Amino acid sequence: MTSNSLRRTLLKLALALSFLPAAGGAPAFADDAKPEVIRIGSTAPGHLKFILYRNKKLLEDEFAKDGIKIELTTFDGGSAATVALGSGAIDFTYIGNNPSLRLAATGADVKLIGLSSWNRSNETQIVVKPESAIQKIEDLKGKKVAYLSGTVRHSTFAKALQAAGLSLADVESLNLGIDSSGPALARGDVDAIVESTGPVQTLVEKGGARVIFDAGVSGSPDWAVPHLLSVNGEFARKYPEIVTRLLAVDIATARWADANPEETTTIFVKETGSSDKAVRATYPDGKFFQDPEITDAAVKALQGEEAFMAEAGLLKGKVNYESWIDRSFYDAALKRVAASN
Protein backbone atom coordinates (compact mmCIF):
# COMPACT_ATOMS: atom_id res chain seq x y z
CA MET A 1 0.00 0.00 0.00
CA THR A 2 1.57 3.25 -1.13
CA SER A 3 1.09 6.76 0.23
CA ASN A 4 -1.58 7.38 -2.39
CA SER A 5 -3.30 4.13 -1.47
CA LEU A 6 -3.50 5.30 2.15
CA ARG A 7 -5.30 8.40 0.99
CA ARG A 8 -7.62 6.29 -1.16
CA THR A 9 -8.34 4.05 1.82
CA LEU A 10 -9.16 7.05 3.99
CA LEU A 11 -11.29 8.57 1.25
CA LYS A 12 -13.26 5.33 0.98
CA LEU A 13 -13.56 5.34 4.76
CA ALA A 14 -14.88 8.89 4.68
CA LEU A 15 -17.38 7.96 1.98
CA ALA A 16 -18.58 4.97 3.99
CA LEU A 17 -18.94 7.13 7.07
CA SER A 18 -21.05 9.63 5.14
CA PHE A 19 -23.68 6.94 4.50
CA LEU A 20 -23.82 5.80 8.11
CA PRO A 21 -26.06 7.56 10.66
CA ALA A 22 -24.40 9.82 13.16
CA ALA A 23 -24.80 9.31 16.90
CA GLY A 24 -28.42 9.53 17.98
CA GLY A 25 -29.66 8.67 14.48
CA ALA A 26 -29.12 12.14 13.00
CA PRO A 27 -28.32 12.00 9.28
CA ALA A 28 -25.64 14.68 9.59
CA PHE A 29 -23.98 16.85 12.21
CA ALA A 30 -26.10 19.57 13.71
CA ASP A 31 -24.18 22.79 14.29
CA ASP A 32 -23.92 22.02 18.01
CA ALA A 33 -23.00 18.36 17.41
CA LYS A 34 -19.53 19.02 16.13
CA PRO A 35 -16.56 20.92 17.57
CA GLU A 36 -14.93 23.83 15.79
CA VAL A 37 -11.53 22.25 16.39
CA ILE A 38 -10.10 18.89 17.49
CA ARG A 39 -7.03 19.35 19.70
CA ILE A 40 -4.59 16.46 19.94
CA GLY A 41 -1.43 16.32 22.03
CA SER A 42 1.61 14.03 22.11
CA THR A 43 4.98 14.01 23.79
CA ALA A 44 7.59 15.67 21.57
CA PRO A 45 8.45 15.01 18.81
CA GLY A 46 5.26 12.96 18.70
CA HIS A 47 4.20 9.33 18.66
CA LEU A 48 4.31 7.64 15.27
CA LYS A 49 0.64 7.89 14.26
CA PHE A 50 0.61 11.50 15.48
CA ILE A 51 3.62 12.15 13.22
CA LEU A 52 1.93 10.48 10.25
CA TYR A 53 -1.16 12.63 10.83
CA ARG A 54 1.01 15.73 10.84
CA ASN A 55 3.05 14.76 7.78
CA LYS A 56 0.17 13.56 5.60
CA LYS A 57 -2.60 15.84 6.90
CA LEU A 58 -4.76 12.73 7.38
CA LEU A 59 -7.07 14.15 10.02
CA GLU A 60 -7.35 17.46 8.18
CA ASP A 61 -8.51 15.52 5.13
CA GLU A 62 -11.00 13.49 7.18
CA PHE A 63 -12.67 16.43 8.93
CA ALA A 64 -12.30 19.21 6.35
CA LYS A 65 -15.74 18.46 4.86
CA ASP A 66 -17.26 19.25 8.25
CA GLY A 67 -15.35 22.50 8.64
CA ILE A 68 -13.55 21.11 11.69
CA LYS A 69 -9.97 22.25 12.23
CA ILE A 70 -7.20 20.03 13.60
CA GLU A 71 -4.59 21.23 16.10
CA LEU A 72 -1.61 18.95 16.76
CA THR A 73 0.46 20.01 19.77
CA THR A 74 3.59 18.46 21.26
CA PHE A 75 4.52 18.61 24.94
CA ASP A 76 7.94 18.25 26.57
CA GLY A 77 6.61 15.55 28.86
CA GLY A 78 3.56 13.39 29.37
CA SER A 79 2.67 15.10 32.64
CA ALA A 80 2.02 18.41 30.90
CA ALA A 81 -0.11 16.65 28.29
CA THR A 82 -2.23 14.89 30.92
CA VAL A 83 -2.87 18.15 32.75
CA ALA A 84 -4.12 19.62 29.47
CA LEU A 85 -6.27 16.55 28.75
CA GLY A 86 -7.80 16.43 32.21
CA SER A 87 -8.67 20.13 32.10
CA GLY A 88 -10.16 19.95 28.61
CA ALA A 89 -7.50 22.20 27.11
CA ILE A 90 -6.89 19.39 24.61
CA ASP A 91 -9.23 16.61 23.53
CA PHE A 92 -7.00 13.60 22.78
CA THR A 93 -3.52 12.48 23.82
CA TYR A 94 -1.02 10.04 22.33
CA ILE A 95 1.35 9.61 25.29
CA GLY A 96 3.08 7.05 27.50
CA ASN A 97 1.52 4.74 30.05
CA ASN A 98 3.01 6.31 33.19
CA PRO A 99 1.46 9.80 32.85
CA SER A 100 -1.79 8.23 31.63
CA LEU A 101 -1.98 5.90 34.63
CA ARG A 102 -1.22 8.73 37.06
CA LEU A 103 -4.04 10.81 35.58
CA ALA A 104 -6.49 7.89 35.65
CA ALA A 105 -5.59 7.16 39.29
CA THR A 106 -6.75 10.66 40.25
CA GLY A 107 -10.24 9.85 38.98
CA ALA A 108 -10.01 12.49 36.25
CA ASP A 109 -12.74 12.59 33.61
CA VAL A 110 -10.77 10.86 30.85
CA LYS A 111 -11.29 7.67 28.85
CA LEU A 112 -8.74 5.19 27.53
CA ILE A 113 -10.01 4.40 24.01
CA GLY A 114 -7.02 2.81 22.30
CA LEU A 115 -3.31 2.09 22.23
CA SER A 116 -0.91 4.57 20.72
CA SER A 117 1.57 1.72 20.30
CA TRP A 118 2.88 -1.38 22.03
CA ASN A 119 6.42 -2.23 21.03
CA ARG A 120 7.21 -5.44 22.96
CA SER A 121 10.91 -4.55 22.76
CA ASN A 122 11.43 -1.96 25.50
CA GLU A 123 12.80 1.25 23.99
CA THR A 124 14.74 2.59 26.99
CA GLN A 125 18.55 2.78 27.10
CA ILE A 126 21.10 4.19 29.54
CA VAL A 127 24.19 5.93 28.15
CA VAL A 128 27.36 7.53 29.50
CA LYS A 129 30.22 9.43 27.89
CA PRO A 130 32.43 7.15 25.75
CA GLU A 131 35.42 7.60 28.04
CA SER A 132 33.43 7.16 31.29
CA ALA A 133 34.58 4.55 33.80
CA ILE A 134 30.95 3.52 34.28
CA GLN A 135 30.39 0.10 32.73
CA LYS A 136 27.16 -1.22 34.25
CA ILE A 137 24.09 -0.13 36.19
CA GLU A 138 25.71 -0.96 39.54
CA ASP A 139 28.35 1.69 38.79
CA LEU A 140 25.64 4.40 38.79
CA LYS A 141 25.39 4.37 42.58
CA GLY A 142 25.96 7.92 43.82
CA LYS A 143 26.09 9.28 40.23
CA LYS A 144 24.06 12.03 38.56
CA VAL A 145 21.52 10.55 36.15
CA ALA A 146 19.26 12.63 33.87
CA TYR A 147 15.80 11.61 32.67
CA LEU A 148 12.33 13.12 32.43
CA SER A 149 10.43 12.51 35.64
CA GLY A 150 7.14 10.69 35.34
CA THR A 151 7.90 9.08 31.99
CA VAL A 152 8.16 5.46 30.89
CA ARG A 153 11.95 5.89 31.04
CA HIS A 154 11.65 6.89 34.70
CA SER A 155 9.75 3.69 35.46
CA THR A 156 12.05 1.49 33.39
CA PHE A 157 15.11 2.98 35.07
CA ALA A 158 13.61 2.23 38.47
CA LYS A 159 13.02 -1.38 37.40
CA ALA A 160 16.56 -1.71 36.07
CA LEU A 161 18.00 -0.36 39.32
CA GLN A 162 15.82 -2.73 41.32
CA ALA A 163 17.04 -5.69 39.27
CA ALA A 164 20.61 -4.63 40.07
CA GLY A 165 19.91 -4.40 43.79
CA LEU A 166 19.64 -0.60 43.83
CA SER A 167 16.85 1.99 43.90
CA LEU A 168 16.26 5.54 42.74
CA ALA A 169 17.45 6.68 46.17
CA ASP A 170 20.92 5.37 45.28
CA VAL A 171 21.38 7.88 42.42
CA GLU A 172 21.10 11.64 42.11
CA SER A 173 18.22 12.18 39.68
CA LEU A 174 17.96 15.25 37.45
CA ASN A 175 14.68 15.98 35.66
CA LEU A 176 15.94 16.74 32.14
CA GLY A 177 14.74 15.97 28.63
CA ILE A 178 17.11 15.03 25.82
CA ASP A 179 17.52 18.61 24.59
CA SER A 180 19.09 19.49 27.93
CA SER A 181 20.49 16.15 29.04
CA GLY A 182 22.53 15.57 25.87
CA PRO A 183 24.56 18.80 26.28
CA ALA A 184 24.77 18.18 30.04
CA LEU A 185 26.35 14.78 29.41
CA ALA A 186 28.84 16.30 26.97
CA ARG A 187 29.85 18.94 29.55
CA GLY A 188 30.16 16.38 32.31
CA ASP A 189 27.33 17.92 34.33
CA VAL A 190 25.62 14.51 34.50
CA ASP A 191 27.14 11.05 34.53
CA ALA A 192 24.43 9.21 32.60
CA ILE A 193 21.22 9.69 30.61
CA VAL A 194 18.13 7.49 30.51
CA GLU A 195 16.39 7.96 27.17
CA SER A 196 14.49 6.32 24.32
CA THR A 197 16.34 4.29 21.69
CA GLY A 198 16.03 6.88 18.92
CA PRO A 199 17.64 9.88 20.68
CA VAL A 200 20.22 7.59 22.30
CA GLN A 201 21.32 6.09 19.00
CA THR A 202 21.71 9.56 17.52
CA LEU A 203 24.09 10.47 20.36
CA VAL A 204 25.99 7.20 19.94
CA GLU A 205 26.37 7.66 16.18
CA LYS A 206 27.82 11.14 16.77
CA GLY A 207 30.38 9.69 19.17
CA GLY A 208 28.89 11.43 22.19
CA ALA A 209 27.65 8.46 24.16
CA ARG A 210 28.12 4.78 24.95
CA VAL A 211 25.31 2.41 25.92
CA ILE A 212 25.69 0.61 29.24
CA PHE A 213 22.18 -0.79 29.42
CA ASP A 214 19.55 -1.58 26.78
CA ALA A 215 16.20 -2.57 28.29
CA GLY A 216 15.16 -4.11 24.99
CA VAL A 217 18.05 -6.58 25.32
CA SER A 218 18.74 -6.92 29.04
CA GLY A 219 15.41 -5.93 30.55
CA SER A 220 12.48 -8.18 31.35
CA PRO A 221 9.86 -8.56 28.57
CA ASP A 222 7.12 -7.50 30.98
CA TRP A 223 8.74 -4.07 31.29
CA ALA A 224 7.28 -3.19 27.89
CA VAL A 225 3.88 -1.60 28.52
CA PRO A 226 1.54 -0.02 25.93
CA HIS A 227 1.56 3.69 25.15
CA LEU A 228 -1.97 5.04 25.17
CA LEU A 229 -4.61 7.01 23.27
CA SER A 230 -6.98 8.85 25.59
CA VAL A 231 -9.84 11.29 25.20
CA ASN A 232 -11.31 13.90 27.52
CA GLY A 233 -14.52 12.42 28.96
CA GLU A 234 -16.70 15.45 28.32
CA PHE A 235 -15.54 15.59 24.68
CA ALA A 236 -16.33 11.89 24.22
CA ARG A 237 -19.84 12.27 25.61
CA LYS A 238 -20.54 15.36 23.53
CA TYR A 239 -19.00 14.16 20.26
CA PRO A 240 -19.04 10.33 20.17
CA GLU A 241 -19.18 10.28 16.37
CA ILE A 242 -15.99 12.36 16.17
CA VAL A 243 -14.18 9.96 18.50
CA THR A 244 -15.22 6.98 16.38
CA ARG A 245 -14.10 8.66 13.17
CA LEU A 246 -10.71 9.59 14.62
CA LEU A 247 -10.19 5.99 15.73
CA ALA A 248 -11.15 4.77 12.25
CA VAL A 249 -8.38 6.94 10.79
CA ASP A 250 -6.06 5.64 13.52
CA ILE A 251 -6.76 2.01 12.54
CA ALA A 252 -6.24 2.71 8.82
CA THR A 253 -3.00 4.57 9.54
CA ALA A 254 -1.65 1.77 11.75
CA ARG A 255 -2.28 -0.78 9.01
CA TRP A 256 -0.70 1.43 6.38
CA ALA A 257 2.48 1.89 8.44
CA ASP A 258 3.16 -1.86 8.63
CA ALA A 259 2.35 -2.27 4.93
CA ASN A 260 4.79 0.54 4.01
CA PRO A 261 7.79 0.31 6.36
CA GLU A 262 10.24 2.19 4.14
CA GLU A 263 8.03 5.23 3.62
CA THR A 264 7.01 5.21 7.26
CA THR A 265 10.66 5.15 8.32
CA THR A 266 11.50 7.99 5.92
CA ILE A 267 8.69 10.13 7.35
CA PHE A 268 9.73 9.41 10.93
CA VAL A 269 13.35 10.35 10.19
CA LYS A 270 12.25 13.58 8.50
CA GLU A 271 9.80 14.62 11.21
CA THR A 272 11.92 13.76 14.26
CA GLY A 273 15.44 14.54 13.09
CA SER A 274 16.50 11.04 14.13
CA SER A 275 18.92 9.07 12.03
CA ASP A 276 17.70 6.28 9.78
CA LYS A 277 19.66 3.77 11.87
CA ALA A 278 18.13 5.04 15.09
CA VAL A 279 14.59 4.71 13.75
CA ARG A 280 15.25 1.19 12.49
CA ALA A 281 16.63 0.31 15.93
CA THR A 282 13.40 1.53 17.50
CA TYR A 283 11.24 -0.36 15.00
CA PRO A 284 13.16 -3.52 14.07
CA ASP A 285 12.01 -5.67 11.15
CA GLY A 286 9.81 -2.89 9.78
CA LYS A 287 7.06 -3.50 12.34
CA PHE A 288 5.60 -0.49 14.10
CA PHE A 289 3.18 -2.01 16.64
CA GLN A 290 0.52 0.68 16.14
CA ASP A 291 -2.68 -1.40 16.43
CA PRO A 292 -4.98 0.55 18.79
CA GLU A 293 -6.97 -2.45 20.08
CA ILE A 294 -7.05 -2.60 23.89
CA THR A 295 -6.54 -6.33 24.42
CA ASP A 296 -6.80 -8.18 27.71
CA ALA A 297 -3.01 -8.59 27.59
CA ALA A 298 -2.62 -4.82 27.28
CA VAL A 299 -4.83 -4.26 30.33
CA LYS A 300 -2.84 -6.83 32.31
CA ALA A 301 0.39 -5.04 31.37
CA LEU A 302 -1.07 -1.71 32.50
CA GLN A 303 -2.20 -3.21 35.79
CA GLY A 304 1.28 -4.57 36.38
CA GLU A 305 2.79 -1.17 35.62
CA GLU A 306 0.34 0.53 37.96
CA ALA A 307 1.32 -1.84 40.77
CA PHE A 308 5.01 -1.15 40.22
CA MET A 309 4.46 2.62 40.09
CA ALA A 310 2.50 2.54 43.35
CA GLU A 311 5.18 0.49 45.10
CA ALA A 312 7.91 2.80 43.78
CA GLY A 313 6.06 5.93 44.89
CA LEU A 314 5.44 7.04 41.30
CA LEU A 315 1.64 7.04 41.57
CA LYS A 316 -1.01 8.06 44.08
CA GLY A 317 -4.54 6.72 44.06
CA LYS A 318 -5.89 3.68 42.23
CA VAL A 319 -7.10 3.20 38.67
CA ASN A 320 -10.69 2.04 38.13
CA TYR A 321 -10.23 0.11 34.90
CA GLU A 322 -13.96 -0.50 34.41
CA SER A 323 -14.74 3.20 34.26
CA TRP A 324 -11.47 4.27 32.61
CA ILE A 325 -11.44 1.92 29.60
CA ASP A 326 -14.05 2.36 26.87
CA ARG A 327 -13.72 -0.11 23.99
CA SER A 328 -16.99 0.92 22.32
CA PHE A 329 -15.35 3.55 20.13
CA TYR A 330 -12.78 1.07 18.81
CA ASP A 331 -15.48 -1.52 18.10
CA ALA A 332 -17.52 1.03 16.16
CA ALA A 333 -14.44 2.30 14.31
CA LEU A 334 -13.42 -1.22 13.31
CA LYS A 335 -16.84 -1.82 11.75
CA ARG A 336 -16.58 1.41 9.80
CA VAL A 337 -13.15 0.57 8.50
CA ALA A 338 -14.48 -2.82 7.37
CA ALA A 339 -17.41 -1.10 5.64
CA SER A 340 -14.99 1.09 3.68
CA ASN A 341 -13.06 -1.88 2.23
Secondary structure, DSSP 8 states (H G I E B T S, - for coil): --HHHHHHHHHHHHHHHHTS--GGG-SS--GGGS-SEEEEEEETT--HHHHHHHHHTHHHHHHGGGT-EEEEEEESSHHHHHHHHHHTSSSEEEE-HHHHHHHHHTT-SEEEEEEEE--SS--EEEEE-TT-S--SGGGGTT-EEEE-TTSHHHHHHHHHHHHTT--GGGSEEEE--HHHHHHHHHHTS-SEEEEEHHHHHHHHHTTS-EEEEEHHHHS-GGG---EEEEEEHHHHHH-HHHHHHHHHHHHHHHHHHHH-HHHHHHHHHHHH---HHHHHHHSGGG---------HHHHHHHHHHHHHHHHTT---S---HHHHB--HHHHHHHHHHHHH-
